């Protein structure tokens, strides 16, 4: 269990995603209660895992584990750095040092923060690329 979130009780769908990217193997979408600056609350029934392997419990659990250990802190750091307000309608993005990606936006909602997290897939290019 991570931050009070038990992956077994999460609905595996794309309802809460900030950006849908079906080509990704597995990613997490959430709608958080956003209080401005770096303050937010996680609402466990506003969280979902989806993607090509969203039904893969192992990948989902790995993403939840990363979220609890690193992801929420990285999101707070990003919010501090970007000075995002509850009335903003812009996306903020970061690729973490450990190869994960975060994108977030309040969508000018004055109270919600829509966010997606995923591990950047390994990409191999052909020799002549």
N, C-alpha and C positions, 0 to 999 in steps of 0.2 A: 504494500500500500504506500502511495506517495502523496504527501500533503493531504491526507484524508481521502484520497481517490483510490478506490479499488478497481483496477482495470476490468475485473470480471463483471462489475456492475455498470460499466459504461456502455451506452448505446453506440454501436459501430456504424455510424452514418456520417454524412457530410453536412448536416444541418447547421452546424456552428462554425464552419470554416470561413476564414476571411477571404482566402483565395483558393479556388479549386484547381488542383493540378493533378489530374488523373494519371498522368504519366509517372508520378512519383510512386515508389513502392509502398510507402506508409507515411502518413502524416496526421497530425492532430490539429483539430480546429476547436476554438473555444470562444465563448462570449463571456467576458469578465465584467464585473461591476468596476467601473473606473472612476476614481475620485480625484484625478488630476495628479500631476507630477509623476511620482513613481508608486502611487498608492492604488492598489486594486484588490479585489476579492475574487476568489475562485468559486464558481457556482458549479457543483459537481454534475448537475443535470443539464449543463450547457456546454458539455465537452463531448467530442466525438473523434474516433479514429477512422480513417478511411484511406483509400488509395488502392492500388493494384493488389496489395497483399494485406488489406485491412483486416481480413479474417484470420491472419496469421498471428496468433496470440503471442508468440515469441517476439516478433517485431514490435507489436504493440506494447508489450511489457518493457522491452528495451527502451522505447521512446518515453514511456512513463517514468522509468527509473532515471533516465537522463533529465527529464523535466524536473523531478524532485531534487536531484543532486545539483544541477547546473542551470537548467532552463529558466526557472522562475527568477533566479538571481540575474541571469543574463537579460531577461526582459526588463527587470527593474533598472539595470545599468543603462539599457538602451533608452528607456523612458526618461531617465535623468539627463542623459547626454543630448537627447533631441528636444527636450522641453515641450513635450506634447501636452496639449490642454484638452479638456473634455469637449470643446467646441471645434477642434481641428477636424479637417476632412482630408488628411494626407496620410500616406503610407510611410511607415518607418521600417527599415530593414537592417539586418545584420547577419553576417555569417560568422559563427563563433570559431574560436581557435580549434575546437575539437570536431569541426566539420558539420555542424548543425546550422540551420537557417531559421530565422525568426522574422515574420512580417506582422505588423500590427497597425490598426487604425481605429480611432473612435467613430469614424464616419459621421462626424458632427452630431452624434447622438446625445451629447450632454449627460452621459452616465454609463455608457458601455464601451468596452474595448474589444474589438474583434481581432483575434490573433491566430496565426498558424505557425506550427513548429514542424520541422522535418529534418532528417539526416540527409545531407547532400550526397546523392548517389555517386559511386565511383564511376568515372567516365573514362573509357579508353578510346583514343582516336586511332584511325588507321595510320600506318607509317607515312603515307603520302598526303596526310591532311595538312 
